[in-house]
C-alpha cells in the first residue's frame, strides 16, 4: 500500500469514527430528552387517569406491535442493500432501491390497517377484565391510525441514516417527541381527555414524517426524479429473500418482546399490565438510551463491511462487545437496586412488583443488552438469513414456556419464559452465525469472554447489593443513594479490571483521534 492509499484509508476510517460519534451523541441526547418528557407525561398520566387507562395503553401498544410484523424485514433489508451503492456513489441504484422501499411501505401500511381492523371482533378475548374506559373502540382505532400513518413518507429517513447522517433525523424526531409529550401533558392537566391526548400523538407523527421527508428531498434531490430504472430481477430476488428472513426475525422478536402485556392481560389481568407498563417505561427507557450507542454506529458498520477486511471488522466488533458489557452490566445493577423505589415514588406503591419479578426483569434486560453488538454487526452485514429459523424457535419456546409458567406462577412465570427462550436460542446462535459466516473464525473466545464478563457482573452485583443495604432513610434518600453507590462502585471496579485490555486501549485511542481532529478544525 502506498502513502496516498494509506492516508485515504486513515481519513475514511476517521470519517466513520466521527460519523459514529456524532450520530451516537445526537441519538443519546435526543433519547434522554424524550425519555424525561415521556416520564413526566407518564407520571401525569397515572395521576390524572385511572389504572384501567394505564393498562389499556400498554395492551393496545403491544397489539399493534404484533401486527406490524413486516416493517423490520423491509427496513433492514433495504438499508443493507443501500450500503454498497452509497459507498460506490451509484445514484441510479439508490433511486431504484428507494422506489422499491416506497412501494413496500405503502403495502405495509395497508396490511397493518386491515389486520388491525380484524382484531376488533376479538377484543373481549384479549381483555380478561373489561376496564371502565369510555369509547374503548374509538381509542383502539386511534392507536391503529397512528401506527398506519407512521409508515407514510418516513421511508426516506432510511436513506439519510444509510449515509451515516442519522443525527439529522434524530434532531427532527427529538423535536416532535418533545412537542407531542408537552402537548399531551397540557391536555391531561387541562382536560383529562384521553381522546384529545391521543390526537396530539397522531398530529405530531404526521408532521414529523412530513418534515423528515422534505429534508431528505433537499439533501438528495434525485429522490424527486421520476425517471427511475427498475432493479434487475436477481437483485429484487435477493432483497425479497432478505425480507423474508428478516420477517422471521420480526415474528420472533415481536412474540418474545411484545406479547408480555397480552399474556399478562389474559392470564393475570389488566392491573398487572399496568404495573408492567410502568416498569417497562423505566427499564425500556434505559435500554433505549444505551441502544442508541449501537444504532449510532450501524451505518458505519455497514460501510466498514463493504470496505474493510474481516480482521479489522473482528477488532471493532470486540471493542463494541466490550462497550456493551460495560454499559449493560452497569445499568443492570443500578436498575435492580433502584427501580422498585423509583416506581414507588413516581407512580405509587400499588404499582411495585415483588423482588423476584424485578430480578428476572433485570436479568432479561442484561441478556438483551449483551446481544446488541452482535445484532448490529449481523444486520449491517446482511447475515440475517443464516439464523432466520432461530427466530421462530425462540418465539415458539417463549410462547409455550410463558403460557405454562404464567399459568402456575403468574407474572413471574411470563417473564421466566422470556428468559428461557433467550438463553436456549439467541444467546449462542447469533454470535455463532457472525463468527462463522463473516469473521470466519472460532466463536469459542467470544463465549469465554461472555462468561468472564457475566461472572464479574454477578459478583459485583452481589457486593453492590450488600453495600446498598446499608443505606437507610426515606424512600428518596434510599433510591438516589443506591443509584449513586451502584454507579460509582461498578465503574471503578470495571475500570480497575479492564483498563489494560486491548479493547479499552482501542476505545481510548479512537476518542483521542476525534478530539485531535476537532481541535484542528
N, C-alpha and C positions, 0 to 999 in steps of 0.2 A: 504494500500500500504506500503511495507516495505522500508527500507532505500535504498537498492540496486536498487529497481524498481524506486524509486523517483529520484536517481542520473541518472539512464539511461534515464528517461523521460526528465530531465533537459538538459542532453547532446544532446539528439535528437532535443529538441526544440531550443537549442542554435545553433545546426548544421544547422537547417532550416533557422534561422535568419542570420547566417553567409553566407550561400549559397545565400539567397535573397540579402544581402548587396553586396556581390561580383558580382553577376550577374547584379544587378541594376547599380552598379558603372561602370562596364565594358560597359554595354549597353548604358548608358548616354554618357560616354566619346566617344565611337565609333560613336554614332549617331551625337554628336556635331561636331566631325571631319568631318564626311561625309557631314553634312549639310553645314559647312563652305566651303568645296571644291565644293559642289553642288551649293552653292550660287555664288561663283566666276565663276564656269562654266556657270551658267545661265546668269550672267552679260556679260561675254564674248559672250555667245550665242546670246543675244538680241542686242549686239552692232556690231556683225560681220555678222549676217544673218537677213533677213527681218522679219517683223511681221507675214508673211504667214508661215514661218517655225516655229515660236513660237506657232501659232495656231494649226498647223498640229501635232506638238509634243504632245500637250495636248489632242487633239482629238484621235490620234491613241493609246495613252496610255490608255484612257478610253474605247475605243472599245475592246482592249484586256483584260482589267479588267472585262468587261462584259462577255466576252467569257469564262473566267476561273472560271466558276460557281462552278465546282465540287471540286476545290482544298481545300477550307476551310473545307468542310464536311469531307473529308478523313483525313486531318491533325489533326483536333481537336478530331475526334472520336478515331483515333489510339493512340494519345497522352494520352487521358483519359484512354484507355484500358491498357496502359503501366504502369500506376502508381502503381497498385496493384502488378503485378509480379516483379517490381523493388523493392518495399518495402519488398516482400517476398523472394527476390533473386532467383526467378524462371527463370533460363536462358532459358530453353526449351520454355517456353511460350513467352519470349521476342523474341526468334528466329522465332517462328511461326508468331507473330504479324508483325515483320519486313519484313518477306517474303510476307505476305499479303499486307503490305504497298507498297512494291516494285512493286507488280503487279498493284495495284490501280494507282500508279503514272505514270506508263507506259501507262495505259489506258487513264488517264487524258491528257497526252502529245499528244496522238493521237487525242483525241476529240478536244482539243484546236486547233490543226493543221488543222483538217478538217473543223471545224466551222469557223476558221479564213479565210480559202480559200473561203468559201461560202459567206463571206461578200463582196468579191471583186466586184461582179456584181452590188452591191447596193451602191457603193462608191459615186456616183453622188447625191444620195438622202441624204446621211449623211452630205455632204458638200454643204451648201447653196450657197456660193460664191466660184467658182473654184479658188483656190490660184495659184499664179505664182511660182510653185515649179517644178523643173525638176525631172524626174524619180519618180513620186509620187507613182506608183505601187511598184517599187523596194523598196522604203523607207518603205512602209507598210509591205511588205514581210519580211524585215529585223527586224522590230518590232515584227512580228509574230514569226520569227525564234528565237529571244531572249526569247520570252515568252515560247516557246516549250522546248528549251534546259534548261530553269530554273528548269524544273521538273525532269531532268535526274540526278541521283546519289544523289540528295540533300535529299532524304527521310531519309538517315542515320543521318542527323542533328537532327531529332526528338528524336532519342534515347539518344544522348548527352544531349539535353535540358531536357528530362524527368528525367535524372539522376541529375538534379539540377546543371548542369555544362555548362549552356548556355554561360557563359563568354568566353569559348573556341571558340565556333562558332562565337561569336561576334568579337573576335580578327581576325579571318580569314576574315569575311565579311568586317570588317573595313579596313583591308589591301587592299583587292581587290576593295573596294569602292573608297579608296584614289587613287589607281593606275588607275582605269578607268576614274575618274574625271581628274586626272593630264594628262593622255593621250589625253582625249577629248579637254581639254583646249589647249594643244600643237597643236593638229590638227587644231582647229579653228583659232588659231593665225597664224599658218604657211601656211595653205592651204585653209581655209574656205570651206572645202569639207565636206558636210553633210553625204555622203555615208561612207567616211572614219571615220567620227565622230561616226556613229552607229556601225561600225565594232569593234571599241575599246570596246564598251559595250558588244557585243556578246562574244568576246575573253575572257574578264575578267569574265563574267558569267560562261563560261565553265570551266575556270581554277579554279575559286573559288569553284565550285561544286566538282571538282576532288580532291582538297586539303582537303576539309571537309570530303569527303568520305574516303579518306585514313587515316585521323586522327581517324575517328570512328572505322575503322578496327584495328588500333593499340590499342585503348582504350578497345575495345570489340572484341577480336579475334574470338569469337564464331560466329560473323557475316559472316565469311568466311566458316563456317561449312556447307557442302552440305546436311548433314542429318538433315532435318527439318520436324518435325511432323506437319501434318495439324491440324488446330484448330477444336475442336468439333463443330458440326452443330449448337448447341444452342448459342455458343459464336459468331460464324460467323453471325448468325441471329441478335444477339444483336448489333453487330458492324454495320451491314447493316442498322438497324433501326436508329442508331445514325447518320450514314452518311446521310440518307435521311432527318433526322431532321435538321442537320447542312447545308445540301444543301438548304433547305428552308430559313435558316438564311442567307446563302450566296446570294441567289437570292434577298432577301430583302435588304441586305447590299449594294450590287452592284447597285441596282436600285436607292437607296437613295443617295449613296455617289459617284457613278462613272458614272452617266448619266448627270450630270450638264453640262459637256462640250458638250455632244451630243445634249442636248436640246438648249443650247446657240448657237451652230453651226446651228441648224435647224431653230430656232426662231429668233435669233438676228444677227448672222454672226460670222465669224472667228476672227474678231477684238475683240469681247467680249470674245471669248475663250482665246485669247492671254492675255488679261487683267486678266482674272480669273486664268490663269496658273501661272502668277507671284504672285498673292495673295495666291494662293494655295501653291506655293513654300514656302512663308514666314509662313503663318498660319499652313500649313501642317507640316513644319519643326519643329515648336514649339510643335505641337501635338505629333509628333513622339518622340521628346526628352522626353516629360512628360509621354507618354505611356510606355516608357522603364522602368519606375518605377514599373508599374504593370506587364509588361512582365517579369521582373526580379524575381517577386515573384510567377509566375504562377505554376512552378513545385513544389515549396514549399507548395503552397496552395493545390495542388493535393495530395501531400504526407500527408498533415495535414488532408485532407478529409478522407483518409484511416485510419489514426491512432488516431485522436482526437475526443473529444465529441462535440456535437452541441453548447454547452455553450462556449467552447474555440474558436470554429470557429466564433461564433457570436461576441465575443470580438475582435478578429483580424479583422473581417470584418468592424466593427465600426471604428477601427483605420485606416484601409485602405481608407474608405469612407471620413474620416476626412482629411487625407493627400490629397486625390483627390480634395476636395472642396477648400483647401488652394491653391494648385498648379494651378488649372484651373481658380479659381477666380482671382488670381494674374495675370496670363497670359492673361486672357480676357481683363482686364483693361489696361494692358500695350500695348496689341495689338491695342485696339481701339484708344489709344492716339497717337501711333507712326507708325502704319503700312502704312497709306497713305503717310506720309512723307518719310518713308523708301523706298517704291516703287518708289516714285518720284525721289529720289536720285539715286537709283540703276538702274532703267530701263527707266525713263523719265516720264514727266507729262502726256503724251498721254496714259499711262497705268493706271492712277489713277481712281478709281471708285468714284461715288458720295458718300457722307457721309451716306446716307440711306442704300446703299448696304454694305458698310463697317460695319455698325451697325448690320445688320442681319447676316453677315458672323461671326461676333464675338459672337453673341447670339448662333448661331449653334455650334460654337466651344465650348462654355461653356456647352451647353446641351449634346454634345457628350462626353466631358471630364467627366462630373458628372456621366456618365454611366460606366466608366471603371472599378471601383472596383466591381460593380455588375456583369459585364460581365466576369471578371476573375474568380470570385467565382462560377458563374453559369457554365461556361465551364469546369473548373478544377474539378468540382464535378458531371459532367455528367447530368446537368439539362436541357440541350438544347432541349430535346424532349417536355417538358411541354409547351413551348411558341413558338413552331415552326410555328403555324398559324399566330401568331402575326407578324412575319417577312413578310408574304405575304400581310397581311392587311396594314402594314406600306408601303410596296412597291406600292400597288395599290393607297393608299391615296396620296403618294408623286408624283406619275406619273400624276394622274388626276389634283391635285392641282397645280403642277408645270406647266403643259401644259396650264391650264386655266389662272392662274395668269401671266404666262410668255407671253401669248398672249396679255394681257391687259397692263402689267407693265414691260415687257421686262426682263432684267437681275434681277431686284429686285424681280419680281414675281417668277422666277425659284427658288430662294433661300428661299422665303417665303413658297413655297410648301414644301421644305425640313423641315423647322421648324414646320409646321403644322403636318406633318406626325410623327415627333419625339414626339411632345407633346401629340398627341392623342393616341399613342401606347407604344413605348419603355419606355417613361418616368415613367410609372406606372406599366406596365406588368412585366418587367424584375425583379424589386425588389420584386413584389408580389410573383412571382414564387420562388425566392430564399428563402423568409421568410416562405412560406407555405410548400415547399417540402424538405428543408434541415434544416433551422433554427427552423422550426416548432413553430413559434410564430407570433404574430400580426405584420404586417408591418406598422401600424399607426405611431409608434415612428419614423420610418425611414422617412416618408413623412413630419412629423413635423420638424425633423432636416433639411431635404432638404429645406423646406420653410424658416426656420431661416437662413440657410447658404446663400440661394439665396437672401433673403431680405437684409442681411448685405452687400453682394457683390454689389447689385444695389445701395444702399445708398452710399456706399463707392465709387463706380464708378462715381456717380454724383458729389460728393465732390472733387474727384481727377480731374475730367474734368474741374471744375472751377479753381482749382489751376494751372493746366497745361495751361489754357487760359491766365494766367498772364505771361507766358514765351514768350518772343519776341526775334527777331534776324533773322539770316539767317536760311535756312532750316536745316542745320546740327545742329546748336545750339538748334533749336526747337525740332528736332527729339530725340536727345540724352538727352536733358534736360527733356523732357516729360517722356522718359523711366526711367530715374533715379528717378524723383519725384514719378512716379507711383510705382516703385519697393519699394522704401523706405517707403512711406506712407502706402501702402497696408500691407506690412509685419509688420510694427509697430502696426497698428490697429488690425490686426489678432492676434498678439502676446498678446496685452493687453486684448483682448476679450476672447481668448481661452487658455491662459497658465494654468488655473486652471482646465481644463476639464480632465476627466479620459483618454480620447484618447491621449491628449498631454502628460500626465504623463507616459502612457504606452510606447509611442514612445521614450521619453527621457530615460526610463528605459532600453529599448532594445538597444539604442545607447550606453549607458554606459556599458552594458554587453559585447557588441562587443569590445569596447575599452579595457576593462579589460582582455578579452581573448587574444587579440592581444599583450598586454603588457606581459602577462605570457608566450606567445610563443616566 
